[in-house]
Amino acid sequence: MEQVLKLRNLKVVFPTDYGLIRAVEGVDLDIFHRECVALVGESGCGKSVTSQAVMRLLESPPALIRVDALEFDGRDLTQCTEQEMQEIRGRDMAMIFQDAMTSLNPVMTVGRQIDEMYRRHNGDSKKEAREKTVKALELIGIPEPRERANSFPHQLSGGMRQRVLLAMAFACMPKLIIADEPTTALDVTIQAQVLKTLRGMQRGCGTSLLLVTHDLSVVASIADRVYVMYAGKIVEKAPVKDLFTSPHHPYTVGLMAAVPRLADEKKQFTQIPGTVPSPVNKPSGCYFHPRCQYATERCRQEMPRLKPTGKDREVRCFHPLSAGGEQQ
């Protein structure tokens, strides 16, 4: 299978007056052609920093970035100039940010902002770009697309603004789209519509997708493979069906248990005990051990490595769980 993205040993550190913030520590990531990969974890675990580092959107300094390999479609992005990256972004690789209102220019109509994608990367005329913009808005399900193209972002609903970002991302049919919490600010009904549109566009265009989210219900409905992230490290990697059927890391189990279910007879909200560690002062050993009921002295002293546990499965744990939720 053709590999679209290869990321090896990504490390991102932010120096502050309080100490070094170790946002990302040694992350490896692979995305293949037409595949949807989900990067899952609690807020502050390093998901968005990872995605921005892939797009080379982090300013260095202040960010201190080290990576062994960052290859996109066979091209080494670490050797690209900023001008070359500007050509790649939008045309070959695009990003959908979580807050459409702050991502869109408030003083430009949404049509003009989408037009810019076609004119900048395809060299289309103003008229050609507008016709493509209208078709793109129609394709993603916005009613009266020609009239809506003349609207400013504040004149559209949250769902419509998010669809505009989808239209911009898919405008040049990029090989990879990174969606950073694309449905966070939307209600459940609109969220489902946007996800259906996103998945349909991804499959129809043959685009690979990196979905950054904390919502496991979103992951279950759209992803092919999942990377679970905690405190800057990948703690579990698995195909989506295997992960939901048999999670191996205690943190993954805790995330799934925290999802509310209508059929829950206990009617109790399950929480993972404790809090996410401070990125400035992370615990020794396994970062999850202060919140883990299975932690041993070894967990408190030593950081486990990612170990294979099956076909395309890896887990960072000394005591991985079996399908029944018991220690192996």
JOBELHU-V72470 format. One record per residue. RES is the residue in one letter. SS is DSSP state (h for helix, s for strand, l for the rest). PHI is phi in whole degrees, -180 to 180 (999 if undefined). Layout:
res: [RES/RES]
ss: [SS/SS]
phi: [PHI/PHI]
This chain:
res: [M/E/Q/V/L/K/L/R/N/L/K/V/V/F/P/T/D/Y/G/L/I/R/A/V/E/G/V/D/L/D/I/F/H/R/E/C/V/A/L/V/G/E/S/G/C/G/K/S/V/T/S/Q/A/V/M/R/L/L/E/S/P/P/A/L/I/R/V/D/A/L/E/F/D/G/R/D/L/T/Q/C/T/E/Q/E/M/Q/E/I/R/G/R/D/M/A/M/I/F/Q/D/A/M/T/S/L/N/P/V/M/T/V/G/R/Q/I/D/E/M/Y/R/R/H/N/G/D/S/K/K/E/A/R/E/K/T/V/K/A/L/E/L/I/G/I/P/E/P/R/E/R/A/N/S/F/P/H/Q/L/S/G/G/M/R/Q/R/V/L/L/A/M/A/F/A/C/M/P/K/L/I/I/A/D/E/P/T/T/A/L/D/V/T/I/Q/A/Q/V/L/K/T/L/R/G/M/Q/R/G/C/G/T/S/L/L/L/V/T/H/D/L/S/V/V/A/S/I/A/D/R/V/Y/V/M/Y/A/G/K/I/V/E/K/A/P/V/K/D/L/F/T/S/P/H/H/P/Y/T/V/G/L/M/A/A/V/P/R/L/A/D/E/K/K/Q/F/T/Q/I/P/G/T/V/P/S/P/V/N/K/P/S/G/C/Y/F/H/P/R/C/Q/Y/A/T/E/R/C/R/Q/E/M/P/R/L/K/P/T/G/K/D/R/E/V/R/C/F/H/P/L/S/A/G/G/E/Q/Q]
ss: [l/l/s/s/s/s/s/s/s/s/s/s/s/s/s/s/l/l/s/s/s/s/s/s/s/s/s/s/s/s/s/s/l/l/l/s/s/s/s/s/l/l/l/l/l/l/h/h/h/h/h/h/h/h/l/l/l/l/l/l/l/l/s/s/s/s/l/l/s/s/s/s/l/l/s/s/h/h/h/l/l/h/h/h/h/h/h/h/h/h/h/l/s/s/s/s/l/l/l/h/h/h/h/l/l/l/l/l/s/h/h/h/h/h/h/h/h/h/h/h/h/h/l/l/l/h/h/h/h/h/h/h/h/h/h/h/h/h/h/l/l/l/l/l/h/h/h/h/l/l/l/s/h/h/h/l/l/h/h/h/h/h/h/h/h/h/h/h/h/h/l/l/l/l/l/s/s/s/s/s/l/l/l/l/l/l/l/h/h/h/h/h/h/h/h/h/h/h/h/h/h/h/h/h/h/l/l/s/s/s/s/s/s/l/l/h/h/h/h/h/h/h/l/l/s/s/s/s/s/s/l/l/s/s/s/s/s/s/s/h/h/h/h/h/h/l/l/l/l/h/h/h/h/h/h/h/h/l/l/l/l/l/l/l/l/l/l/l/l/l/l/l/l/l/l/l/l/l/l/l/l/l/l/l/l/l/l/l/h/h/h/l/l/l/l/l/h/h/h/h/h/l/l/l/l/s/s/s/s/s/l/l/s/s/s/s/l/l/l/l/s/l/l/l/l/l/s/l]
phi: [999/-69/-90/-95/-133/-129/-122/-132/54/-76/-130/-131/-127/-119/-70/-135/-67/-96/131/-83/-91/-88/-72/-133/-129/66/-85/-111/-150/-129/-132/-110/-58/65/-100/-109/-112/-105/-112/-117/168/-69/-60/90/-85/110/-64/-67/-63/-61/-65/-70/-67/-62/-81/56/-100/-84/-74/-129/-70/-79/-72/-105/-118/-135/-148/-79/-154/-138/-116/-122/54/81/-108/-79/-72/-69/-97/-82/-76/-64/-65/-67/-67/-64/-73/-72/-67/93/-85/-109/-142/-131/-132/-111/-86/-77/-113/-64/-66/-90/-84/-90/-73/-70/-105/-123/-65/-66/-64/-65/-69/-75/-52/-59/-63/-69/-73/-73/-100/-104/73/-72/-73/-61/-69/-63/-64/-66/-63/-68/-64/-61/-65/-66/-65/-66/-64/-89/94/-89/-70/48/-59/-68/-72/-65/-62/-93/-90/-88/-53/-70/-88/-109/-74/-60/-65/-68/-62/-67/-68/-62/-63/-63/-61/-66/-66/-89/-53/-100/52/-68/-79/-141/-122/-106/-108/-95/48/-71/-125/-59/-90/-106/-74/-61/-65/-67/-58/-63/-65/-66/-65/-63/-65/-62/-66/-64/-66/-62/-71/-67/-92/69/-92/-85/-135/-107/-102/-98/-159/-111/-96/-70/-67/-67/-60/-63/-89/-134/-85/-99/-132/-132/-112/-99/-117/-144/52/90/-124/-77/-107/-157/-138/-166/-61/-59/-65/-66/-64/-75/-78/-147/-68/-103/-92/-56/-67/-62/-61/-65/-61/-69/-68/-80/-77/-63/-129/-66/-86/-72/-74/-72/52/-121/-88/-84/-128/-79/-63/78/-134/-64/-65/-65/-66/-86/-134/-82/-69/-72/65/-70/-64/-91/-60/-65/-112/-103/-75/-100/-63/-119/-61/-63/-62/-77/-107/-130/-83/-70/-96/-69/-122/-64/-128/161/-66/57/-125/-143/-144/-102/-162/-78/-131/-62/-94/-91/-62/-87/83/-102/-67/-80]
